[in-house]
Amino acid sequence: MAVMDRGLLCLVDEARTAGLRVELAGGRLRIRGPKRAAPLAHALLGRREAIAALLKPTYMYPWPEALTDLSRRFVDFIAWCADCRQRSTFVRYSGRPLCLPCALKRTEAANLPESSGAPDL
């Protein structure tokens, strides 16, 4: 994704606030969250290729653009990783500092084996 689409980023922020999470399951996008957020889930599914691209490292390779809870990456002052507390990092996802191994662990954990059926809402 060369240029971040402002509309997509607003949709991602709104979905994250509503409690939605995304996973890549065998190349398919699976969205989970509260039933009340179904309209947002359908909007995300309408942009499935762009959402899937957010989960893949691009600009700051190998850092993912976003995590499965739809928190976006940004750079801030150096802090200890909130997950492992063993490495320092400048990268944050929704204000939470994460080192590269912990960020990658979160995205890899969401890559599930192939599944069938409709996406979970």
KEDRENZA-415920 format. One record per residue: residue number from 0; residue in three letters; chain; x, z, y of N, C-alpha, C, O, CB in turn. Coordinates in steps of 0.02 Angstrom, whole numbers. Each point is the difference from the previous one (the first is absolute). Glycine has a CB too. Layout:
<atoms>
ATOM    n  res  chain     npx     npz     npy    capx    capz    capy     cpx     cpz     cpy     opx     opz     opy    cbpx    cbpz    cbpy
ATOM  NUM  ala      A       X       Z       Y       X       Z       Y       X       Z       Y       X       Z       Y       X       Z       Y
...
</atoms>
This chain:
<atoms>
ATOM    n  res  chain     npx     npz     npy    capx    capz    capy     cpx     cpz     cpy     opx     opz     opy    cbpx    cbpz    cbpy
ATOM    0  met      A      43       0     -58     -43       0      58      45       0      61      30      51      16    -124      10     -77
ATOM    1  ala      A      99    -116      95      46      -7      56     -23      39      61      39      35      31      -7    -148     -75
ATOM    2  val      A     -95     106      61     -27      34      59     -58      44     -23     -44     -23     -37      79     -72     115
ATOM    3  met      A     -35     157     -56     -54      46     -19     -63     -18      38       0      -5      62      84      96     -87
ATOM    4  asp      A    -138    -100     -11     -65     -15      28     -32      65      26     -12      46     -39      -2    -146     -39
ATOM    5  arg      A       1     103     143     -28      61      30     -67      19     -32     -13      59     -11      71     -87     118
ATOM    6  gly      A    -100     -22    -120     -65      15     -31       9      30     -69     -36      46     -19     -14    -140      83
ATOM    7  leu      A      98      68    -102      13      27     -66      26      72       5     -22      43     -39      48    -159      -4
ATOM    8  leu      A      19     129      89      26      67       8     -54      49      21       0      58     -23     111    -106      52
ATOM    9  cys      A    -157      28      14     -56      43      19     -44      15     -61     -23      56      -9      26    -104     126
ATOM   10  leu      A     -16      -4    -157     -40       9     -61      34      48     -48     -32      42     -29     -14    -158      43
ATOM   11  val      A     112     109     -23      38      44     -44      -3      72      25     -11      46     -39      87    -141       9
ATOM   12  asp      A     -67     105      95      -4      68      28     -69      30      -9      -6      59     -18      93     -91     102
ATOM   13  glu      A    -139      -7     -73     -68      24      -9     -14      18     -73     -32      50     -14      -4    -121     112
ATOM   14  ala      A      60      29    -144      -9      13     -71      37      63     -22     -26      39     -39      12    -162      19
ATOM   15  arg      A      75     132      45      38      60     -17     -35      62      25      -4      50     -36     110    -116      41
ATOM   16  thr      A    -133      64      56     -36      56      28     -62      16     -41     -19      58      -7      62     -88     121
ATOM   17  ala      A     -75     -22    -142     -60      10     -41      16      25     -70     -46      16     -38      -9    -107     104
ATOM   18  gly      A     120      94     -84      19      27     -65      10     -51     -55       4      18     -58     -64      81      91
ATOM   19  leu      A      65    -163     -14      10     -52     -51      74      -2     -21      44      14      40    -140     -80       7
ATOM   20  arg      A     107      47    -110      67     -11     -27       0     -68     -35     -51     -20     -28      73     145      14
ATOM   21  val      A      35    -158      14       4     -65     -34      54       3     -54      48      38       6     -87     -98      98
ATOM   22  glu      A      29      19    -156      49      -6     -53       4     -73     -20     -49     -36       5      26     154     -47
ATOM   23  leu      A      82    -139      21       8     -66     -30      -4       9     -75      44      32     -30      27     -75     127
ATOM   24  ala      A    -122      16    -128     -10       7     -72       6     -69     -32     -47     -40       3     -29     141      12
ATOM   25  gly      A     133    -116     -45      10     -64     -32     -10     -58      48     -28     -52     -19      -8     103     -87
ATOM   26  gly      A      58     -44     167      -8     -53      49     -66       2      37     -11     -39      46      85     -29    -116
ATOM   27  arg      A    -119     113      50     -65       6      34       1      61      44      34      50     -13     -92    -106     -83
ATOM   28  leu      A      20      53     149      -5      55      47     -58      45     -21     -56     -22      -8     103     -49     102
ATOM   29  arg      A     -32     135    -104     -51      49     -18      -6      49      58      51      26      24     -28     -38    -151
ATOM   30  ile      A     -84      25     148     -11      45      56     -42      58     -25     -51      -8     -33      57     -86     117
ATOM   31  arg      A      17     155     -67     -35      61     -20     -13      42      61      38      -1      49      16      -1    -163
ATOM   32  gly      A    -109      39     111     -16      44      55     -73      19      -1     -36     -16     -48     126     -35     115
ATOM   33  pro      A    -113      84     -15     -69      23       2     -49     -59       6      15     -51      30      24     158      23
ATOM   34  lys      A     -98     -98     -83     -52     -53       1     -20     -18      71     -15     -58      15     -27      99    -125
ATOM   35  arg      A      43       7     155     -21     -13      69      46     -50      35     -18     -29      51     -30     144     -46
ATOM   36  ala      A     107    -125     -33      48     -47      30      -4     -70     -33      45     -41       9      30     139      17
ATOM   37  ala      A    -129    -111     -64      -7     -64     -35       5     -60      48      33     -49     -18    -104     106     -67
ATOM   38  pro      A      40     -55     144       7     -58      45      73     -14      19      21     -58       6    -135      83      39
ATOM   39  leu      A     153      28     -35      72     -10      16      37     -28     -61      44     -41       8     -50     135      75
ATOM   40  ala      A     -12     -70    -142      31     -25     -61     -13     -75      -8      45     -38     -18     -58     151     -36
ATOM   41  his      A     -48    -134      68     -17     -72      -5      38     -40      53      21     -56     -13    -134      86     -32
ATOM   42  ala      A     122       0     104      39     -34      52      73      -8     -22      32     -52      13    -109      99      77
ATOM   43  leu      A     104       5    -123      69      -5     -25       5     -53     -54      48     -38      -2     -30     159      29
ATOM   44  leu      A     -68    -123     -72       0     -51     -53      -3     -70      29      28     -47     -29     -84     128     -48
ATOM   45  gly      A      23     -89     133      -2     -64      34      67     -22      26      11     -59      13    -128      83      17
ATOM   46  arg      A     163      23     -22      68     -14      24      51      19     -53      55      21      17     -92      -2     102
ATOM   47  arg      A      19     -27    -183      41      26     -56      71     -26       1      46      38     -15    -149     -31     -52
ATOM   48  glu      A     114     -69      84      69     -26       0      42      34      53      58      17     -12    -100    -127     -30
ATOM   49  ala      A      13     120     101      37      33      54      13      73     -16      53      27      16    -104    -107      66
ATOM   50  ile      A       2     114    -113       8      70     -19      55       6     -53      43      44       4    -165     -20      23
ATOM   51  ala      A     120     -68     -77      51       1     -53      69     -12      30      50      29     -22    -134     -70     -63
ATOM   52  ala      A      88      -3     135      64     -14      33      27      62      37      61       8       5     -95    -129       7
ATOM   53  leu      A     -11     163      13      22      60      35      36      48     -48      44      38      21    -140     -50      58
ATOM   54  leu      A      78      10    -143      30      45     -48      68     -23     -24      35      36     -36    -150      -4       1
ATOM   55  lys      A     134     -93      53      64     -28     -21      50       5      57     -18     -10      58     -40     -68    -138
ATOM   56  pro      A     121      93      65      50       4      52      12     -68      33       5     -50     -35      50     145     -26
ATOM   57  thr      A     -52     -97     127      14     -63      35      50      12      56      60      -9      -9    -174     -34     -18
ATOM   58  tyr      A      90      63      84      41       6      60      60      47      -9      56     -19      16    -158      -3      50
ATOM   59  met      A      91      81     -91      54      49     -10      16       6     -74       4      56     -26     -39       7     130
ATOM   60  tyr      A      44    -119    -138      12       1     -72      55      51     -16      51       1      34     -86    -122     -43
ATOM   61  pro      A      26     162     -40     -53       3     -51     -56      49      17     -40      17     -45     125     -47     -37
ATOM   62  trp      A     -90      52     144     -53      47      19     -68     -35      -1      -7     -53      31      88     119      39
ATOM   63  pro      A    -132     -38    -103     -67     -30       2     -31       7      70      13      49      35     -28     -23    -159
ATOM   64  glu      A     -25     -75     143     -34       3      66     -51      57       2      -9      32      51      25    -156     -39
ATOM   65  ala      A     -49     136     -69     -51      52      -5       1      29     -70      24     -32     -47     -96     -25     135
ATOM   66  leu      A      46     118     -94      -6      32     -65     -71      -9     -26     -43     -27      35     132     112      -5
ATOM   67  thr      A    -101     -64     -91     -65     -11     -31     -56      40      33     -59     -17      -7     118      -5     -99
ATOM   68  asp      A     -42      74     143     -51      36      38     -12     -32      68     -34      28      43      65      78    -103
ATOM   69  leu      A      -3    -167      69      -7     -41      59      36      28      61     -15     -20      57     -94     -17    -102
ATOM   70  ser      A     155      84      35      39      24      57      55     -52      14      34     -23     -45     -59     145      16
ATOM   71  arg      A      32    -138      93      48     -52      20      67      30      17       6      58      20    -100    -127      23
ATOM   72  arg      A     146      28     -51      69      21      12      16      -4      75     -19     -48      34      52       9    -149
ATOM   73  phe      A       4      89     139      30      -5      66      63      42       1      12      40     -45    -125     -58      99
ATOM   74  val      A     153       9      -4      64      35       5      -4      51      56     -28     -13      53      90     -89     -95
ATOM   75  asp      A     -35     161      28      -1      55      48      65      39      -7      47     -25     -30    -175      33      25
ATOM   76  phe      A     132      52      33      61      39      -4      15      20     -73     -45       0     -42      24      43     158
ATOM   77  ile      A      83     -28    -129      21      16     -69     -29      67     -22      -4      47      39     110    -113     -22
ATOM   78  ala      A    -128      68     -80     -29      60     -29      11      -1     -75      17     -52     -29    -105      59     121
ATOM   79  trp      A      80      50    -124       5       3     -73     -61     -31     -31     -56       6      26     125      98     -19
ATOM   80  cys      A     -59    -138     -63     -55     -30     -37     -51      54     -19      19      53     -26      58    -144     -19
ATOM   81  ala      A    -140      78      58     -53      49     -15     -12       7     -74     -27      52     -22     -25     -79     132
ATOM   82  asp      A      69     -23    -151     -12       4     -72      57      35     -37     -12      49     -35     -55    -153      44
ATOM   83  cys      A     128      79      -1      56      27     -41      41      53      37      33      41     -31     -29    -150     -27
ATOM   84  arg      A      -6     108     124      39      46      42      75      -2     -15      36      48      14    -136      25      -9
ATOM   85  gln      A     124    -130     -33      70      -6     -16      35     -52      43      62       0       4     -88      34    -119
ATOM   86  arg      A     -12     -78     147      30     -53      41     -32       1      70     -58      18       8      80     -89    -112
ATOM   87  ser      A      17      50     153     -27      -7      67     -21     -73      10      26     -45     -34      46     141      78
ATOM   88  thr      A    -117    -106       2     -26     -68      12     -26      -7      71     -20      49      32     -10     -57    -154
ATOM   89  phe      A      31     -53     146     -31     -17      64     -70     -28     -10     -39      -5      48     152     -17       1
ATOM   90  val      A    -130       4    -111     -63     -35     -14     -55      50     -14       9      50     -35      55    -148     -11
ATOM   91  arg      A    -122      84      74     -59      42      -9     -60     -44     -18      -4     -58      20      48     144      61
ATOM   92  tyr      A     -88     -56    -119     -64     -31     -17     -54      48      22      -6      55     -27      54    -120     -73
ATOM   93  ser      A     -87      45     150     -51      44      30      29      67      20     -31      53     -12     -56    -110     -57
ATOM   94  gly      A     146      56      98      31      60      25      38      40     -52      33      49      18    -122     -46      64
ATOM   95  arg      A      86     -22    -145      34      36     -54      66     -34     -16       0     -58     -22    -112      94     -26
ATOM   96  pro      A     169      -2      58      65     -30     -14       9     -10     -75     -10      46     -39      58       6     142
ATOM   97  leu      A     -28    -113    -123      13     -16     -70      65     -39      -6      11     -48      37    -135      48     -62
ATOM   98  cys      A     166      21     -22      61     -38     -14     -19     -62     -41     -56      -3     -27     128     108      31
ATOM   99  leu      A     -27    -152     -10     -15     -62     -36     -19      12     -73     -50     -28     -22     129     -30      98
ATOM  100  pro      A     -42      99    -114     -21      10     -70     -71      29      -6     -37     -20     -45     157      37      15
ATOM  101  cys      A    -138      29      73     -67      30      -4     -54     -50      22     -54      -1     -29     105     114      51
ATOM  102  ala      A     -37    -154      29     -48     -51      21     -11     -51     -56     -57     -19     -14      92      34     134
ATOM  103  leu      A      19     -37    -152      -6     -48     -55     -35      31     -60     -38     -34     -34     142     -23      74
ATOM  104  lys      A     -92     121     -53     -33      34     -55     -76       0      10     -38      -8     -48     141      80      30
ATOM  105  arg      A    -124     -62      80     -72       1      14     -32     -69     -11     -56      -4     -25      75      96     108
ATOM  106  thr      A      16    -145     -64     -29     -67     -10       4     -21     -73     -47     -32     -25      79       2     142
ATOM  107  glu      A      22      48    -151       6     -18     -71     -50      37     -43     -23     -27     -50     143       3      68
ATOM  108  ala      A    -137      85       0     -48      39     -38     -70     -32       2     -40      11     -45     106      93      69
ATOM  109  ala      A     -79    -143      27     -66     -32       7      -4     -67     -36     -55     -27      -5      42      85     113
ATOM  110  asn      A      68     -84    -132      -1     -63     -37     -22      14     -71      41      18     -43      50     -67     116
ATOM  111  leu      A    -155      42     -85     -30      17     -64      -1     -60     -46       7     -56      23     -77     141      33
ATOM  112  pro      A      62     -74    -122      -8     -57     -46     -63     -39      15     -46      25      33     109      39    -120
ATOM  113  glu      A     -66    -125      62     -58     -44      11     -65      35     -19      -3      34     -51      76    -134      28
ATOM  114  ser      A    -123      93      64     -65      29     -15     -54     -51      11      11     -51      34      30     166      -2
ATOM  115  ser      A     -99    -103     -60     -55     -47       9     -57      35      35       0      61       6      33    -124    -109
ATOM  116  gly      A     -81      25     126     -57      28      34       7      -2      75      50     -24      27     -68      97    -125
ATOM  117  ala      A     -34     -48     131      -2      -2      72      45      54      29      14      50     -34    -131     -96      31
ATOM  118  pro      A     139      38      66      40      52      31     -39      64       7     -61      -1       9     125     -87      53
ATOM  119  asp      A     -30     145     -67     -32      65       9     -14      10      74      41     -16      42      17      63    -143
ATOM  120  leu      A    -116     -19     116     -17      18      69     -16      73       3     -15      26      54     -28    -141     -30
</atoms>
